[in-house]
Amino acid sequence: MTLGVVVWGTGNVGRPAIRAVAAHRDLELLGVVVANPDKVGRDAGELAGIGPLGVTATDDTSIAFAEGVDCVVYAATADTRPMEAYLDLERLLRAGRNVVSTSFYPLLHPPSAPTELLGLLQPAWEAGGASVFVSGIDPGWALDILPALVSGVGAGITEIRVQEVFNYALYDAPDVVRNVIGLGGPMDVLPQMLQEQSLLMVWAPMVRVLADLLGVEVERIETEVERRPLTRTIDVPGMGEFEEGTLGAFRFQVTGIVDGHPLLVMEHVTRIDDECAPDWPRPVMPGGEHRVELNGHPHLEVVVHGTEPGEPGAAGGGNATAANRCVNAIPAVVAAAPGPVHPRDLPVITGAAQLATGHRGGVSP
């Protein structure tokens, strides 16, 4: 059975989501919602950097509620517009529209979702009989299904550490880089992303998801943050000038304590300039990567680095994997019981429906 899909948002996640839906043998792209007036009326394939798809982008959100829409890929940001985004989600669920998204961090680990949020959404998913699945890359699949898989080839494991080591000069979201992540900001102000509340909202759920997949109980979660200033003024294309002395790099970790031992660690090493914090871990691949480091027998490191045609470097590759994970999960999410879907409750999600075997696969730029 073919499922009808609307992609809501055409930014870093929305563009690859359109490509993934177009290439999926069991999905049909019915609509694309945009906020930028310059995108209204353009073909979705053009916005996604591929050939025409015959679907015209619109700023009329009612298309997501049209007959025949089984699932919405919600790719609009919630970082800078949380109230609007969560109200969008509530309306979609109430209308019976299943949702997959990278935006709603508190739903990454449904059992620990805030009671206030569940109070808003539960009546909606019960009324609409709809499900919602939230994932990304970090937070997302690089922190849950990947380390869980890697653990299966280890023995005597003393620590599972997942790292993102990235230069965010390649991340095509200037407002988020400056105002949420805080790069280029004053050193005497702790940016939103590094505040303990944010670390516990975004990354603590991933510690708990991984713990659930491994069958262990997290006793408590600890956080740690380090920051470094830029040692020179740099100019980043598309983002402007980042002045010497402003925030140039940070390093944080969110650690799950199991049986009194720091067992599960989510770590970020983030820069806007490769020359900043030279003594911190550096990427093996250009631009950045995700790593799973398993300490035990053997000591094992798995490095994930992707690139996506038409998108900026490793950030573009990472965003594409996040979008693809959500899109490929759509049939399972539509079939799931109403409410937030835990990654452990999904079947194994493969790319079988994306294989270019004579159907619509192989969509190219």
C-alpha positions as CSV (number, residue, x, y, z in Angstrom):
1,M,0.0,0.0,0.0
2,T,1.3,3.5,-0.9
3,L,1.2,6.0,1.9
4,G,0.6,9.7,1.2
5,V,3.2,12.1,2.7
6,V,3.6,15.8,3.2
7,V,7.0,17.4,4.0
8,W,6.6,20.5,6.2
9,G,9.8,22.6,5.9
10,T,12.5,22.7,3.2
11,G,15.6,23.5,5.2
12,N,18.5,21.2,6.1
13,V,16.3,18.3,6.9
14,G,13.3,19.1,4.6
15,R,15.4,19.0,1.4
16,P,16.8,15.5,1.9
17,A,13.4,14.4,3.2
18,I,11.8,15.3,-0.1
19,R,14.4,13.3,-1.9
20,A,13.9,10.3,0.4
21,V,10.1,10.3,-0.1
22,A,10.5,10.7,-3.8
23,A,12.8,7.6,-4.0
24,H,10.8,5.4,-1.6
25,R,8.8,2.7,-3.4
26,D,5.9,2.8,-0.8
27,L,5.5,6.6,-0.3
28,E,3.9,9.3,-2.4
29,L,4.7,13.0,-2.0
30,L,1.4,14.8,-1.8
31,G,2.6,18.3,-0.7
32,V,5.3,20.5,0.6
33,V,4.8,23.3,3.1
34,V,7.2,26.3,3.1
35,A,7.5,29.5,5.1
36,N,9.7,31.5,2.8
37,P,7.6,33.5,0.2
38,D,10.3,33.0,-2.4
39,K,9.7,29.2,-2.3
40,V,5.9,29.4,-2.8
41,G,4.9,28.1,-6.2
42,R,8.2,26.3,-6.9
43,D,8.4,22.6,-7.7
44,A,9.3,20.5,-4.7
45,G,12.0,18.7,-6.7
46,E,13.6,22.0,-7.6
47,L,13.7,23.0,-4.0
48,A,15.3,19.6,-3.1
49,G,17.9,19.9,-5.9
50,I,16.5,17.1,-8.1
51,G,14.3,16.9,-11.1
52,P,10.7,18.2,-11.1
53,L,8.3,16.1,-9.1
54,G,5.0,17.8,-10.1
55,V,4.3,18.9,-6.5
56,T,4.1,22.6,-5.9
57,A,5.3,24.1,-2.6
58,T,2.8,26.2,-0.7
59,D,2.6,28.2,2.5
60,D,-0.9,26.9,3.1
61,T,-0.5,24.5,6.0
62,S,-4.0,23.0,5.4
63,I,-2.4,20.7,2.8
64,A,-1.0,18.7,5.7
65,F,-4.6,18.0,6.7
66,A,-5.9,17.1,3.3
67,E,-7.6,13.7,2.6
68,G,-5.1,11.0,1.7
69,V,-2.2,12.3,3.9
70,D,-1.1,9.4,6.1
71,C,2.1,11.0,7.6
72,V,3.8,14.4,7.8
73,V,7.6,14.8,7.9
74,Y,7.8,17.8,10.2
75,A,11.1,19.4,9.3
76,A,10.4,22.9,10.5
77,T,12.6,24.0,13.4
78,A,11.3,24.1,16.9
79,D,14.5,25.6,18.3
80,T,13.6,29.2,17.6
81,R,9.8,28.8,17.5
82,P,8.9,26.2,20.1
83,M,5.3,27.3,20.8
84,E,4.3,27.3,17.2
85,A,6.0,24.0,16.5
86,Y,4.3,22.1,19.4
87,L,0.9,23.6,18.5
88,D,1.5,22.4,14.9
89,L,2.3,18.9,16.3
90,E,-0.9,18.9,18.5
91,R,-3.1,19.9,15.5
92,L,-1.5,17.2,13.3
93,L,-2.0,14.4,15.8
94,R,-5.6,15.5,16.6
95,A,-6.4,15.4,12.9
96,G,-5.1,11.8,12.7
97,R,-1.9,12.7,10.9
98,N,1.1,10.5,11.9
99,V,4.3,12.6,12.3
100,V,8.0,11.8,12.0
101,S,10.3,14.6,12.9
102,T,13.8,15.7,14.0
103,S,12.4,18.7,15.9
104,F,10.8,17.6,19.2
105,Y,13.6,16.7,21.5
106,P,11.5,15.9,24.6
107,L,9.8,13.1,22.7
108,L,13.1,11.3,21.8
109,H,12.6,9.1,24.9
110,P,8.8,8.9,25.4
111,P,8.9,7.4,29.0
112,S,10.8,10.5,30.3
113,A,8.9,13.1,28.3
114,P,7.7,16.1,30.4
115,T,4.3,15.6,31.9
116,E,3.2,19.1,30.7
117,L,4.0,18.2,27.1
118,L,2.2,14.9,27.4
119,G,-0.8,16.7,28.9
120,L,-0.9,18.8,25.7
121,L,-0.4,16.0,23.2
122,Q,-2.0,12.9,24.7
123,P,-5.6,14.1,24.2
124,A,-4.6,14.9,20.6
125,W,-3.1,11.5,19.7
126,E,-6.0,9.7,21.5
127,A,-8.5,11.7,19.5
128,G,-6.7,11.3,16.2
129,G,-5.3,7.8,16.7
130,A,-2.0,9.0,15.4
131,S,1.7,8.3,16.2
132,V,4.8,10.5,16.4
133,F,8.4,9.4,16.0
134,V,11.3,11.8,16.8
135,S,14.9,11.1,15.7
136,G,17.8,12.7,14.1
137,I,21.5,12.0,14.0
138,D,22.8,13.6,17.2
139,P,20.5,13.5,19.0
140,G,19.1,10.5,17.1
141,W,20.3,7.3,15.4
142,A,24.0,7.8,16.0
143,L,23.3,7.7,19.7
144,D,20.9,4.8,19.9
145,I,20.7,2.1,17.2
146,L,24.3,2.6,16.1
147,P,26.0,2.1,19.5
148,A,23.5,-0.6,20.4
149,L,24.6,-2.5,17.3
150,V,28.3,-1.9,17.9
151,S,27.9,-3.2,21.5
152,G,26.9,-6.6,20.0
153,V,30.4,-7.3,18.8
154,G,32.1,-6.3,22.1
155,A,32.9,-8.1,25.4
156,G,33.7,-6.8,28.9
157,I,32.4,-3.3,27.9
158,T,33.4,-0.6,30.4
159,E,32.2,2.5,28.5
160,I,30.3,3.3,25.4
161,R,31.1,6.9,24.2
162,V,29.4,8.6,21.3
163,Q,31.1,11.7,20.0
164,E,30.1,14.4,17.5
165,V,33.3,16.2,16.4
166,F,32.2,19.0,14.0
167,N,33.0,22.4,12.5
168,Y,29.6,24.2,12.5
169,A,30.8,26.7,9.8
170,L,29.3,24.1,7.4
171,Y,25.9,24.1,9.2
172,D,23.4,26.0,7.1
173,A,21.5,27.6,9.9
174,P,23.1,31.0,10.9
175,D,20.4,31.9,13.4
176,V,20.8,28.6,15.2
177,V,24.6,28.7,15.2
178,R,24.7,32.2,16.7
179,N,21.6,32.4,18.9
180,V,21.1,28.8,20.1
181,I,24.5,27.1,19.8
182,G,26.1,30.5,20.8
183,L,29.2,30.4,18.6
184,G,30.5,33.9,18.1
185,G,28.9,35.1,21.3
186,P,30.4,36.6,24.4
187,M,32.4,34.3,26.7
188,D,30.6,35.6,29.8
189,V,27.2,34.4,28.6
190,L,26.4,30.7,28.6
191,P,24.5,30.0,25.4
192,Q,21.2,28.2,25.4
193,M,22.6,24.9,24.0
194,L,25.1,24.6,26.8
195,Q,22.8,25.3,29.7
196,E,22.2,22.3,31.9
197,Q,18.5,22.3,31.2
198,S,19.1,22.1,27.4
199,L,21.7,19.3,27.8
200,L,19.2,17.3,29.9
201,M,16.4,18.0,27.5
202,V,18.2,17.1,24.3
203,W,20.9,14.5,25.2
204,A,19.7,12.9,28.4
205,P,16.8,11.3,26.5
206,M,19.4,9.6,24.2
207,V,21.3,8.2,27.2
208,R,18.0,6.8,28.4
209,V,17.1,5.4,24.9
210,L,20.5,3.6,24.7
211,A,20.1,2.3,28.2
212,D,16.7,0.9,27.3
213,L,18.1,-0.8,24.2
214,L,20.9,-2.4,26.3
215,G,18.6,-3.3,29.2
216,V,20.3,-1.3,31.9
217,E,19.0,1.3,34.4
218,V,20.4,4.8,34.5
219,E,20.8,5.9,38.2
220,R,21.6,9.5,37.4
221,I,22.8,11.7,34.6
222,E,25.8,14.1,34.9
223,T,26.8,17.0,32.6
224,E,30.1,18.7,32.0
225,V,31.0,21.8,29.8
226,E,34.2,23.4,28.7
227,R,34.5,26.5,26.4
228,R,37.3,28.2,24.5
229,P,37.5,31.7,22.8
230,L,38.5,32.3,19.2
231,T,42.2,33.2,19.0
232,R,41.6,35.1,15.7
233,T,38.8,36.8,13.8
234,I,37.3,34.7,11.0
235,D,34.8,35.3,8.3
236,V,32.4,32.4,7.6
237,P,30.6,32.4,4.2
238,G,26.9,32.9,4.8
239,M,27.3,33.7,8.5
240,G,29.6,36.7,8.6
241,E,32.3,37.6,11.0
242,F,33.2,35.8,14.2
243,E,35.4,38.0,16.3
244,E,38.5,37.1,18.3
245,G,37.7,36.5,21.9
246,T,34.2,35.3,21.3
247,L,33.1,31.7,21.7
248,G,35.0,29.6,19.2
249,A,34.7,26.1,20.5
250,F,33.0,24.1,23.2
251,R,33.1,20.6,24.6
252,F,30.4,18.9,26.7
253,Q,29.5,15.5,27.8
254,V,26.3,14.0,29.2
255,T,27.0,10.8,31.1
256,G,24.7,8.1,32.2
257,I,25.7,6.5,35.5
258,V,24.9,2.8,35.7
259,D,25.7,0.8,38.9
260,G,27.8,3.7,40.1
261,H,29.9,3.6,36.9
262,P,30.0,6.2,34.0
263,L,28.9,3.8,31.4
264,L,27.1,5.7,28.6
265,V,28.6,9.0,27.5
266,M,27.3,11.5,24.8
267,E,30.1,14.0,24.0
268,H,30.2,16.9,21.6
269,V,33.4,18.7,20.4
270,T,32.2,21.7,18.4
271,R,34.1,24.4,16.7
272,I,33.5,27.3,14.3
273,D,37.2,27.5,13.4
274,D,39.5,24.5,13.0
275,E,42.3,26.3,14.7
276,C,40.4,26.8,18.0
277,A,41.0,24.3,20.8
278,P,43.8,22.4,19.0
279,D,44.3,20.1,21.9
280,W,40.8,18.7,21.8
281,P,39.7,15.8,19.7
282,R,39.8,16.5,16.0
283,P,37.8,14.9,13.2
284,V,39.5,12.3,11.0
285,M,37.3,13.3,8.0
286,P,36.9,16.8,6.6
287,G,34.3,18.9,8.3
288,G,33.4,16.5,11.1
289,E,32.0,13.1,12.0
290,H,30.2,11.0,14.5
291,R,32.1,8.3,16.4
292,V,31.1,5.3,18.6
293,E,34.0,4.4,20.9
294,L,33.6,1.1,22.7
295,N,36.0,0.5,25.5
296,G,36.3,-3.2,26.3
297,H,37.4,-6.2,24.3
298,P,38.3,-5.1,21.7
299,H,38.7,-1.3,21.9
300,L,36.6,-0.4,19.0
301,E,36.0,2.9,17.1
302,V,33.4,3.3,14.4
303,V,33.5,6.6,12.5
304,V,30.4,7.9,10.5
305,H,31.0,10.5,7.9
306,G,28.7,11.3,5.0
307,T,28.4,13.8,2.2
308,E,25.2,14.6,0.2
309,P,25.3,16.1,-3.3
310,G,24.3,19.7,-3.3
311,E,24.6,20.1,0.5
312,P,27.4,21.5,2.6
313,G,30.0,18.9,3.5
314,A,29.7,16.5,6.5
315,A,26.8,18.5,7.9
316,G,24.8,17.9,4.8
317,G,25.5,14.2,4.9
318,G,24.5,14.0,8.6
319,N,21.3,15.9,7.9
320,A,20.5,13.5,5.1
321,T,20.8,10.5,7.3
322,A,18.6,12.1,9.9
323,A,15.9,12.8,7.3
324,N,16.2,9.3,5.7
325,R,15.9,7.6,9.1
326,C,12.6,9.4,9.7
327,V,11.3,8.8,6.2
328,N,12.2,5.1,6.1
329,A,10.4,4.6,9.4
330,I,7.1,6.1,8.1
331,P,5.4,2.7,7.3
332,A,6.3,1.4,10.8
333,V,5.2,4.6,12.5
334,V,1.8,4.6,10.6
335,A,1.3,1.0,11.8
336,A,2.3,1.8,15.4
337,A,-0.1,2.3,18.3
338,P,-1.1,6.0,18.9
339,G,1.3,8.2,20.8
340,P,5.1,8.7,20.8
341,V,7.1,5.8,19.4
342,H,10.2,4.6,21.2
343,P,13.0,3.5,18.9
344,R,13.1,0.1,20.6
345,D,9.5,-0.5,19.6
346,L,10.2,-0.1,15.9
347,P,11.1,-3.1,13.7
348,V,14.5,-3.1,12.1
349,I,14.4,-0.2,9.6
350,T,16.4,-1.0,6.4
351,G,16.7,0.8,3.1
352,A,15.0,-2.0,1.2
353,A,12.3,0.4,-0.1
354,Q,15.0,2.8,-1.3
355,L,16.9,0.3,-3.6
356,A,17.0,1.4,-7.2
357,T,15.6,-1.8,-8.6
358,G,13.3,-0.5,-11.4
359,H,10.9,1.6,-9.2
360,R,11.4,5.2,-8.2
361,G,14.8,4.7,-6.5
362,G,18.0,6.4,-7.6
363,V,16.6,10.0,-7.5
364,S,19.6,12.1,-8.5
365,P,20.5,15.8,-8.2
